[in-house]
Amino acid sequence: MPNKPLAEKPSVREVCEGQEHLHPLYEEAPIPFQSLDRDGRILIVNQAWLAMLGYSREEVLGRAFSEFLVPESVESFKENFPRFKTAGSIHGTEFKMVRKDGADIVIMAHGRIVHDENGNFKQTHCILHDVSEFKRTEDELDRYQNHLEKMVEERTSELMRTAEDLRREIEEHERTEKALRESEERLRLVIQNMPVIMNAFDEEGNIIVWNKEAQRVTGYTADEMRAMPGGLADMHLMLESRDHLLEILAKRGADYKPLELDFTCKDGSIKTMLSFNISKLFPIQGWYSWAIGVDITDRKKAEEELRKYDQQLREMVEARTQELKEANIQLELEITERIQAEETLRESEEHYRALIEKTPIVCFTFDRKGGILGWNQAAEEVYGYSKEEAIGANAYDLIVTPETKESTDELIRRVFAGESVVGSEWQDRNKQGEVGWRYGNAFPLLSADGKVLCGVNMNIDITKRKLVEEKLQASLQEKEVLLKEIHHRVKNNLQTISSLLDLQSESIEDPKAREVFNNSQNRVKSMALIHEKLYQNENLASIDFGGYVERLVSHLFEAYGGPEYSVKPDISVGDVSLNLDTAIPCGLMICELVSNALKHAFPNGRKGEIRVELRAEQSDQYTLVVSDDGIGFPENLDLNKPPSLGLQLMNMLVKQLRGTIELKGGPGTIIEVTFAERQASKGTGK
């Protein structure tokens, strides 16, 4: 197989960018993770790795892994790293690392080599475990076990020396009977004051000797022990009878082997004694069996605690090992899935890149200084710059106009702050210097960890639409001027008709005929006021109906009574605007109702009040109420069969508005009309 040329070593940034899709996997993993290049330099570390050693990512990436090792581990790393690359994996290799605060930690590494598609070394993937605490616990256990063994050896040696001294004293006593008798008392004193437990009993199990140390440990005095029917056997927890105890003790004495015995003390506590039966080794006349012992209760508790702790450590290590195995399996599965996803993503990226390139919408990418990073075919067509001319250049130099520089600065700032700017309109220029209008969006392109990689601008050319809008706006302004002129001329014509009616009425002597002319004049006046309002209003679609009602009622009061008239108006309309098709019939109804009240409700100079109220209800519904405190309508009046032209006109106007009219009882007269605003006819406003 021919040798393949070695690929150029990737930079830290290239490796990071190449594995951007893996970032959330190892970054959020609870296990420290690192990746090294072929020279042992750090390419990738996750958050758990940084937390373990106390460094920031910037302090670590690109540095040699050996820089974070203690001197004695550096040589081991240099020796093992080539073996790692050759073998393809490592398992359970230990190194000692240095945290940023100077503290040493022991880590255990597991990893494997990642190769590129040509089979060449690419990088390492390793997970690290901080086993410092386990090492310290292991060392502490060893030291504690050595300490206990040393204590037992010292106590055993001390007992042996004591036993040897006793043996020598007994031999000395055997040389002479007299010396024996003299020494017996000394022996008893020694036994009483020895720092070890000493006890002796006869064949029946009765206590003969019970020294001070035995009393201190058990709490029982020698007399209390002698008073016990079973003596020592009654205190023992494990043996069921005195005979069994005596048998065991006799055998132990013969074999001279230590025996651990559990006793119940006077205070109810249970203590353990390490007993040596030396009856056969040092026989004493009258003593069937005797032994020396030491209280090892504390040692047994410590041993039990150590045993439990050791078991816990073993279980923890087994659990952690199992977790690591499962994590490794899961990691391998996820790596495989990521590789497959990366291939799918690569194909998807190619698809969308081709789609963006061929789309008729302008699309280009930029950095935070305005540098152009990408440029599609639609951008070439709209702006006139080829891809080679645009990429690498600055948008401020190519397409941004001096007038839009500040708004462009703000747009770039917002995009790189992570904000999307949607539905904006702006002006820029093409290669020929022609300024055009654009409509589109600008938004950030984010990495897997949420960082802004670049900005994206997508827009369409709306220059032609803007020109059409300007022409439409100019045309609309011309029509508004024309419509105002029409309203002005209609108002003038209605005022002319009103003046003609006024002149004609002066020559009429019949009061009823003159009243008909005056009513017609007021109706014409009410319509003229509406056209006057529309002419004066900027909004030709509707008028301020509150101001209109005040002027209309004021005109009617002047026409029928003058300033000294005893009846006063009360107007409550508020902020109500009505279109022309609704305002004219509504104004005529107010004119008819107020005129009727002024003519008929207050005879012979009677004082009173006429109230006009218009309020907006829900769903474009309105309620008009005209009331007075005059003499009121006749009781037999039927609005559906009106006797006068004015009331007939009222019914016609209510039907025109598709409303309802109601005459309510009470002092005076209350007429309530409910209607909805009519849809404006074409040509009545904007």
TORMAR-588563 format. One record per residue (C-alpha): x, y, z. Coordinates in steps of 0.05 Angstrom, whole numbers, plus 5000, padded with zeros to 4 digits. Layout:
# residues N
<<X,Y,Z>>;
...
END
This chain:
# residues 686
<<5000,5000,5000>>;
<<5033,5067,4980>>;
<<5049,5116,5035>>;
<<4999,5173,5039>>;
<<5027,5243,5049>>;
<<5017,5271,5118>>;
<<4961,5322,5121>>;
<<4980,5391,5143>>;
<<4970,5398,5219>>;
<<4904,5434,5233>>;
<<4903,5495,5277>>;
<<4864,5497,5342>>;
<<4813,5541,5310>>;
<<4804,5495,5250>>;
<<4793,5434,5295>>;
<<4744,5472,5339>>;
<<4706,5497,5279>>;
<<4707,5428,5246>>;
<<4675,5398,5308>>;
<<4628,5454,5324>>;
<<4570,5405,5320>>;
<<4601,5363,5376>>;
<<4610,5422,5423>>;
<<4545,5414,5463>>;
<<4561,5339,5473>>;
<<4628,5345,5507>>;
<<4616,5415,5535>>;
<<4556,5394,5578>>;
<<4586,5325,5596>>;
<<4597,5318,5672>>;
<<4664,5282,5659>>;
<<4727,5323,5643>>;
<<4743,5315,5568>>;
<<4803,5337,5527>>;
<<4830,5329,5457>>;
<<4905,5334,5438>>;
<<4939,5341,5371>>;
<<4997,5296,5348>>;
<<5047,5340,5386>>;
<<5009,5334,5452>>;
<<4980,5404,5449>>;
<<4910,5418,5475>>;
<<4856,5426,5421>>;
<<4792,5419,5461>>;
<<4772,5418,5534>>;
<<4703,5419,5564>>;
<<4674,5458,5623>>;
<<4684,5400,5671>>;
<<4759,5399,5653>>;
<<4765,5474,5665>>;
<<4728,5468,5732>>;
<<4773,5411,5754>>;
<<4837,5451,5742>>;
<<4812,5522,5753>>;
<<4835,5550,5686>>;
<<4797,5590,5634>>;
<<4792,5563,5563>>;
<<4837,5618,5536>>;
<<4893,5598,5585>>;
<<4891,5525,5561>>;
<<4878,5519,5486>>;
<<4941,5511,5445>>;
<<4987,5495,5504>>;
<<5024,5430,5513>>;
<<4989,5381,5559>>;
<<5056,5368,5594>>;
<<5055,5441,5619>>;
<<4999,5421,5667>>;
<<5036,5360,5695>>;
<<5082,5356,5756>>;
<<5156,5344,5736>>;
<<5155,5269,5754>>;
<<5094,5259,5708>>;
<<5123,5297,5648>>;
<<5173,5241,5631>>;
<<5119,5189,5639>>;
<<5074,5227,5591>>;
<<5130,5235,5540>>;
<<5143,5160,5544>>;
<<5070,5138,5541>>;
<<5042,5188,5489>>;
<<5078,5155,5429>>;
<<5054,5087,5455>>;
<<4983,5116,5459>>;
<<4986,5139,5387>>;
<<5013,5071,5364>>;
<<4965,5029,5406>>;
<<4905,5072,5389>>;
<<4877,5074,5460>>;
<<4895,5079,5534>>;
<<4858,5054,5595>>;
<<4871,5073,5668>>;
<<4937,5112,5658>>;
<<4952,5156,5718>>;
<<4985,5225,5717>>;
<<4993,5279,5769>>;
<<4970,5348,5746>>;
<<4977,5418,5775>>;
<<4916,5461,5786>>;
<<4919,5536,5773>>;
<<4920,5547,5849>>;
<<4983,5504,5854>>;
<<4950,5442,5884>>;
<<4967,5373,5857>>;
<<4914,5325,5834>>;
<<4919,5253,5810>>;
<<4880,5237,5747>>;
<<4865,5172,5712>>;
<<4859,5177,5636>>;
<<4819,5134,5586>>;
<<4820,5151,5512>>;
<<4828,5133,5440>>;
<<4858,5161,5375>>;
<<4813,5193,5323>>;
<<4836,5186,5250>>;
<<4815,5226,5189>>;
<<4784,5195,5127>>;
<<4853,5176,5101>>;
<<4870,5138,5164>>;
<<4920,5190,5189>>;
<<4924,5213,5260>>;
<<4876,5270,5273>>;
<<4870,5280,5348>>;
<<4859,5245,5414>>;
<<4794,5239,5453>>;
<<4805,5228,5527>>;
<<4763,5230,5590>>;
<<4797,5244,5656>>;
<<4778,5222,5726>>;
<<4802,5258,5788>>;
<<4824,5200,5834>>;
<<4862,5245,5884>>;
<<4811,5234,5939>>;
<<4812,5158,5927>>;
<<4888,5158,5930>>;
<<4890,5199,5993>>;
<<4838,5152,6025>>;
<<4877,5091,6004>>;
<<4942,5119,6033>>;
<<4905,5138,6097>>;
<<4877,5067,6103>>;
<<4946,5037,6093>>;
<<4976,5083,6146>>;
<<4919,5068,6194>>;
<<4925,4993,6183>>;
<<5001,4996,6194>>;
<<4988,5036,6257>>;
<<4939,4984,6284>>;
<<4986,4927,6267>>;
<<5042,4963,6302>>;
<<4998,4974,6363>>;
<<4979,4900,6365>>;
<<5052,4881,6357>>;
<<5072,4928,6412>>;
<<5017,4903,6458>>;
<<5034,4830,6442>>;
<<5107,4843,6454>>;
<<5090,4877,6519>>;
<<5047,4819,6540>>;
<<5100,4770,6520>>;
<<5151,4808,6559>>;
<<5104,4810,6618>>;
<<5089,4736,6611>>;
<<5164,4722,6606>>;
<<5175,4762,6669>>;
<<5120,4722,6703>>;
<<5149,4657,6679>>;
<<5217,4676,6706>>;
<<5186,4697,6772>>;
<<5149,4630,6777>>;
<<5212,4591,6762>>;
<<5247,4631,6814>>;
<<5191,4616,6864>>;
<<5195,4542,6848>>;
<<5268,4540,6869>>;
<<5249,4547,6939>>;
<<5183,4538,6976>>;
<<5198,4596,7022>>;
<<5213,4642,6965>>;
<<5148,4619,6933>>;
<<5107,4637,6993>>;
<<5141,4705,6998>>;
<<5131,4719,6925>>;
<<5057,4699,6923>>;
<<5037,4764,6956>>;
<<5081,4804,6908>>;
<<5050,4767,6850>>;
<<4980,4785,6873>>;
<<5001,4858,6880>>;
<<5031,4856,6810>>;
<<4968,4823,6783>>;
<<4923,4875,6816>>;
<<4963,4933,6788>>;
<<4981,4907,6720>>;
<<4956,4949,6661>>;
<<4924,4886,6631>>;
<<4862,4847,6652>>;
<<4878,4787,6696>>;
<<4828,4737,6721>>;
<<4830,4667,6750>>;
<<4776,4618,6773>>;
<<4770,4549,6801>>;
<<4741,4486,6771>>;
<<4670,4509,6788>>;
<<4680,4575,6752>>;
<<4684,4616,6815>>;
<<4726,4678,6811>>;
<<4792,4675,6848>>;
<<4829,4734,6819>>;
<<4797,4797,6789>>;
<<4847,4854,6783>>;
<<4837,4930,6781>>;
<<4842,4934,6705>>;
<<4786,4882,6699>>;
<<4745,4922,6747>>;
<<4758,4986,6708>>;
<<4739,4955,6641>>;
<<4676,4917,6663>>;
<<4653,4961,6721>>;
<<4646,4900,6767>>;
<<4687,4893,6831>>;
<<4718,4827,6851>>;
<<4664,4817,6905>>;
<<4608,4829,6854>>;
<<4639,4778,6808>>;
<<4646,4727,6863>>;
<<4572,4738,6882>>;
<<4550,4718,6811>>;
<<4527,4645,6810>>;
<<4560,4633,6743>>;
<<4617,4681,6752>>;
<<4651,4698,6687>>;
<<4605,4656,6645>>;
<<4545,4699,6663>>;
<<4578,4759,6632>>;
<<4596,4726,6567>>;
<<4550,4737,6508>>;
<<4571,4684,6460>>;
<<4577,4621,6503>>;
<<4514,4588,6531>>;
<<4540,4554,6593>>;
<<4596,4556,6644>>;
<<4618,4485,6626>>;
<<4626,4505,6553>>;
<<4666,4567,6574>>;
<<4711,4526,6619>>;
<<4722,4475,6563>>;
<<4740,4530,6513>>;
<<4786,4565,6562>>;
<<4820,4499,6580>>;
<<4833,4485,6506>>;
<<4858,4555,6495>>;
<<4905,4548,6553>>;
<<4932,4484,6524>>;
<<4941,4513,6455>>;
<<4962,4582,6480>>;
<<4921,4617,6426>>;
<<4889,4686,6436>>;
<<4813,4687,6440>>;
<<4766,4746,6429>>;
<<4710,4748,6480>>;
<<4650,4795,6482>>;
<<4627,4814,6552>>;
<<4567,4853,6579>>;
<<4593,4905,6627>>;
<<4558,4932,6689>>;
<<4532,4994,6651>>;
<<4502,4949,6597>>;
<<4555,4964,6545>>;
<<4588,4908,6507>>;
<<4664,4905,6504>>;
<<4712,4858,6469>>;
<<4772,4829,6505>>;
<<4832,4795,6473>>;
<<4846,4739,6523>>;
<<4908,4695,6529>>;
<<4897,4633,6574>>;
<<4964,4616,6604>>;
<<4941,4564,6654>>;
<<4984,4509,6623>>;
<<5043,4553,6610>>;
<<5044,4583,6680>>;
<<5006,4536,6727>>;
<<4990,4563,6796>>;
<<4967,4518,6851>>;
<<4893,4529,6866>>;
<<4881,4565,6801>>;
<<4845,4519,6753>>;
<<4848,4569,6697>>;
<<4875,4639,6691>>;
<<4886,4687,6634>>;
<<4910,4756,6616>>;
<<4874,4802,6568>>;
<<4869,4871,6538>>;
<<4808,4913,6521>>;
<<4806,4917,6445>>;
<<4736,4947,6439>>;
<<4761,5012,6408>>;
<<4805,4975,6360>>;
<<4747,4929,6339>>;
<<4703,4990,6327>>;
<<4757,5022,6286>>;
<<4767,4958,6247>>;
<<4692,4953,6235>>;
<<4690,5026,6212>>;
<<4749,5013,6167>>;
<<4716,4950,6140>>;
<<4651,4988,6126>>;
<<4689,5046,6095>>;
<<4731,4998,6053>>;
<<4666,4965,6030>>;
<<4636,5032,6013>>;
<<4698,5051,5974>>;
<<4696,4986,5936>>;
<<4622,4996,5920>>;
<<4635,5068,5899>>;
<<4693,5047,5855>>;
<<4651,4992,5824>>;
<<4593,5040,5813>>;
<<4638,5093,5783>>;
<<4671,5041,5739>>;
<<4603,5017,5715>>;
<<4582,5089,5703>>;
<<4645,5102,5663>>;
<<4634,5039,5622>>;
<<4562,5060,5607>>;
<<4585,5132,5593>>;
<<4639,5105,5545>>;
<<4587,5063,5509>>;
<<4539,5121,5505>>;
<<4595,5168,5483>>;
<<4615,5120,5427>>;
<<4542,5115,5405>>;
<<4534,5191,5407>>;
<<4600,5201,5369>>;
<<4575,5153,5315>>;
<<4508,5190,5313>>;
<<4545,5256,5310>>;
<<4588,5232,5252>>;
<<4525,5211,5215>>;
<<4490,5276,5233>>;
<<4551,5315,5209>>;
<<4548,5280,5142>>;
<<4474,5294,5137>>;
<<4486,5366,5158>>;
<<4541,5373,5106>>;
<<4493,5350,5051>>;
<<4439,5396,5078>>;
<<4487,5454,5079>>;
<<4505,5442,5006>>;
<<4431,5439,4989>>;
<<4415,5504,5024>>;
<<4477,5538,4998>>;
<<4455,5522,4927>>;
<<4384,5545,4945>>;
<<4410,5612,4973>>;
<<4455,5621,4913>>;
<<4398,5612,4864>>;
<<4343,5649,4902>>;
<<4318,5714,4870>>;
<<4324,5748,4939>>;
<<4387,5786,4953>>;
<<4428,5751,5007>>;
<<4497,5769,5034>>;
<<4533,5758,5099>>;
<<4577,5808,5137>>;
<<4622,5814,5198>>;
<<4616,5864,5255>>;
<<4657,5916,5217>>;
<<4615,5912,5154>>;
<<4662,5866,5116>>;
<<4626,5824,5064>>;
<<4634,5749,5074>>;
<<4583,5720,5025>>;
<<4548,5746,4962>>;
<<4495,5709,4921>>;
<<4474,5716,4847>>;
<<4415,5761,4863>>;
<<4462,5809,4899>>;
<<4506,5810,4836>>;
<<4446,5828,4794>>;
<<4418,5882,4840>>;
<<4483,5916,4860>>;
<<4525,5902,4798>>;
<<4585,5875,4837>>;
<<4610,5805,4821>>;
<<4623,5755,4877>>;
<<4698,5766,4869>>;
<<4691,5841,4876>>;
<<4644,5839,4935>>;
<<4673,5785,4981>>;
<<4729,5814,5023>>;
<<4707,5886,5010>>;
<<4670,5930,5059>>;
<<4595,5945,5052>>;
<<4608,6017,5073>>;
<<4653,6025,5011>>;
<<4607,5989,4962>>;
<<4533,6000,4977>>;
<<4522,6043,5040>>;
<<4504,6116,5026>>;
<<4530,6173,5070>>;
<<4458,6187,5092>>;
<<4447,6116,5117>>;
<<4515,6105,5151>>;
<<4489,6117,5222>>;
<<4428,6072,5212>>;
<<4475,6018,5184>>;
<<4519,6024,5245>>;
<<4459,6014,5290>>;
<<4434,5954,5249>>;
<<4502,5919,5253>>;
<<4505,5933,5328>>;
<<4436,5902,5339>>;
<<4451,5841,5296>>;
<<4516,5825,5332>>;
<<4480,5835,5398>>;
<<4437,5775,5378>>;
<<4376,5814,5354>>;
<<4337,5804,5289>>;
<<4316,5867,5251>>;
<<4253,5849,5212>>;
<<4213,5887,5160>>;
<<4260,5946,5150>>;
<<4263,5993,5090>>;
<<4327,6030,5072>>;
<<4365,6061,5014>>;
<<4432,6039,4987>>;
<<4470,6046,4921>>;
<<4494,6000,4865>>;
<<4559,5998,4827>>;
<<4536,6054,4780>>;
<<4521,6099,4841>>;
<<4446,6094,4831>>;
<<4408,6098,4897>>;
<<4351,6049,4906>>;
<<4302,6026,4959>>;
<<4307,5957,4992>>;
<<4260,5919,5038>>;
<<4283,5860,5081>>;
<<4310,5830,5144>>;
<<4378,5827,5179>>;
<<4391,5773,5231>>;
<<4450,5738,5266>>;
<<4477,5670,5245>>;
<<4492,5633,5310>>;
<<4540,5577,5327>>;
<<4519,5516,5367>>;
<<4538,5550,5432>>;
<<4497,5613,5416>>;
<<4554,5658,5393>>;
<<4543,5704,5334>>;
<<4585,5679,5275>>;
<<4564,5733,5225>>;
<<4505,5775,5203>>;
<<4457,5758,5146>>;
<<4421,5810,5103>>;
<<4363,5786,5058>>;
<<4326,5839,5018>>;
<<4287,5853,4955>>;
<<4291,5914,4909>>;
<<4229,5958,4920>>;
<<4253,6018,4881>>;
<<4197,6011,4829>>;
<<4145,6001,4883>>;
<<4169,6064,4919>>;
<<4162,6104,4854>>;
<<4092,6078,4844>>;
<<4075,6095,4917>>;
<<4101,6166,4907>>;
<<4057,6175,4845>>;
<<3997,6146,4882>>;
<<4009,6193,4941>>;
<<4013,6253,4895>>;
<<3949,6231,4860>>;
<<3915,6220,4926>>;
<<3934,6290,4950>>;
<<3906,6319,4885>>;
<<3840,6281,4897>>;
<<3837,6305,4969>>;
<<3844,6376,4946>>;
<<3790,6365,4893>>;
<<3744,6331,4945>>;
<<3753,6389,4993>>;
<<3736,6437,4938>>;
<<3673,6396,4923>>;
<<3652,6398,4997>>;
<<3666,6473,4997>>;
<<3623,6484,4936>>;
<<3567,6439,4963>>;
<<3569,6479,5028>>;
<<3566,6545,4989>>;
<<3508,6519,4946>>;
<<3469,6496,5008>>;
<<3481,6564,5041>>;
<<3456,6597,4978>>;
<<3393,6554,4980>>;
<<3385,6571,5054>>;
<<3391,6646,5038>>;
<<3341,6640,4981>>;
<<3292,6605,5028>>;
<<3303,6659,5079>>;
<<3289,6714,5028>>;
<<3228,6678,5002>>;
<<3200,6668,5072>>;
<<3202,6744,5084>>;
<<3150,6753,5029>>;
<<3104,6699,5057>>;
<<3050,6724,5103>>;
<<3018,6657,5120>>;
<<3052,6633,5186>>;
<<3045,6560,5169>>;
<<3077,6568,5101>>;
<<3133,6611,5132>>;
<<3144,6556,5184>>;
<<3152,6505,5128>>;
<<3204,6549,5095>>;
<<3240,6559,5162>>;
<<3241,6483,5174>>;
<<3270,6471,5105>>;
<<3321,6526,5116>>;
<<3344,6492,5182>>;
<<3349,6425,5148>>;
<<3392,6454,5092>>;
<<3434,6489,5145>>;
<<3447,6423,5182>>;
<<3473,6392,5117>>;
<<3514,6453,5100>>;
<<3549,6450,5169>>;
<<3570,6378,5155>>;
<<3602,6397,5088>>;
<<3635,6457,5121>>;
<<3665,6411,5175>>;
<<3691,6363,5122>>;
<<3722,6420,5083>>;
<<3757,6445,5146>>;
<<3778,6375,5168>>;
<<3843,6341,5146>>;
<<3808,6273,5149>>;
<<3755,6273,5094>>;
<<3728,6205,5116>>;
<<3694,6229,5181>>;
<<3678,6292,5221>>;
<<3682,6311,5295>>;
<<3608,6303,5310>>;
<<3612,6336,5379>>;
<<3634,6403,5350>>;
<<3582,6396,5294>>;
<<3524,6385,5344>>;
<<3544,6446,5385>>;
<<3543,6491,5323>>;
<<3478,6461,5298>>;
<<3441,6468,5364>>;
<<3468,6538,5374>>;
<<3441,6558,5304>>;
<<3372,6528,5320>>;
<<3368,6566,5387>>;
<<3386,6631,5352>>;
<<3335,6617,5297>>;
<<3277,6604,5346>>;
<<3291,6646,5407>>;
<<3353,6688,5405>>;
<<3403,6699,5462>>;
<<3348,6718,5512>>;
<<3309,6654,5502>>;
<<3287,6621,5568>>;
<<3304,6550,5546>>;
<<3378,6527,5554>>;
<<3414,6473,5515>>;
<<3454,6415,5548>>;
<<3499,6378,5498>>;
<<3536,6314,5515>>;
<<3569,6282,5454>>;
<<3642,6271,5472>>;
<<3695,6245,5425>>;
<<3651,6216,5370>>;
<<3669,6216,5296>>;
<<3620,6194,5242>>;
<<3628,6185,5167>>;
<<3589,6228,5118>>;
<<3536,6175,5103>>;
<<3519,6171,5177>>;
<<3530,6243,5198>>;
<<3479,6274,5149>>;
<<3417,6233,5171>>;
<<3439,6237,5244>>;
<<3446,6313,5238>>;
<<3377,6319,5205>>;
<<3346,6278,5263>>;
<<3377,6325,5314>>;
<<3353,6384,5274>>;
<<3281,6357,5272>>;
<<3278,6337,5346>>;
<<3309,6401,5373>>;
<<3267,6445,5326>>;
<<3204,6409,5348>>;
<<3221,6418,5422>>;
<<3237,6493,5412>>;
<<3170,6504,5376>>;
<<3123,6462,5419>>;
<<3152,6440,5486>>;
<<3156,6509,5520>>;
<<3094,6551,5506>>;
<<3081,6620,5534>>;
<<3154,6633,5553>>;
<<3161,6572,5597>>;
<<3232,6559,5621>>;
<<3266,6493,5612>>;
<<3324,6452,5583>>;
<<3335,6412,5519>>;
<<3388,6357,5526>>;
<<3423,6325,5467>>;
<<3465,6263,5483>>;
<<3503,6217,5434>>;
<<3543,6159,5462>>;
<<3582,6102,5430>>;
<<3562,6031,5449>>;
<<3596,5965,5431>>;
<<3608,5940,5360>>;
<<3601,6009,5325>>;
<<3531,6020,5356>>;
<<3509,6090,5376>>;
<<3451,6116,5418>>;
<<3422,6186,5406>>;
<<3378,6214,5461>>;
<<3341,6281,5453>>;
<<3300,6301,5514>>;
<<3266,6362,5545>>;
<<3228,6379,5609>>;
<<3172,6414,5571>>;
<<3098,6396,5566>>;
<<3111,6331,5527>>;
<<3077,6297,5468>>;
<<3003,6281,5467>>;
<<2988,6215,5502>>;
<<2956,6183,5441>>;
<<3016,6198,5395>>;
<<3038,6138,5353>>;
<<3108,6147,5322>>;
<<3093,6093,5271>>;
<<3036,6137,5245>>;
<<3066,6207,5251>>;
<<3018,6265,5240>>;
<<3070,6316,5218>>;
<<3123,6320,5162>>;
<<3179,6326,5213>>;
<<3162,6261,5248>>;
<<3152,6227,5181>>;
<<3222,6251,5161>>;
<<3248,6223,5228>>;
<<3221,6153,5212>>;
<<3253,6156,5142>>;
<<3320,6176,5171>>;
<<3318,6120,5224>>;
<<3303,6069,5170>>;
<<3360,6098,5128>>;
<<3407,6084,5187>>;
<<3374,6016,5199>>;
<<3361,6037,5270>>;
<<3303,6039,5320>>;
<<3266,6097,5352>>;
<<3230,6096,5419>>;
<<3188,6149,5455>>;
<<3197,6141,5530>>;
<<3151,6168,5584>>;
<<3169,6214,5641>>;
<<3167,6288,5655>>;
<<3174,6322,5588>>;
<<3195,6283,5526>>;
<<3251,6231,5516>>;
<<3264,6204,5446>>;
<<3319,6150,5440>>;
<<3347,6128,5372>>;
<<3394,6069,5367>>;
<<3434,6059,5302>>;
<<3499,6032,5273>>;
<<3548,6072,5232>>;
<<3537,6061,5158>>;
<<3594,6036,5113>>;
<<3622,6096,5076>>;
<<3605,6101,5002>>;
<<3662,6100,4952>>;
<<3691,6168,4941>>;
<<3673,6198,5008>>;
<<3743,6200,5037>>;
<<3810,6167,5042>>;
END
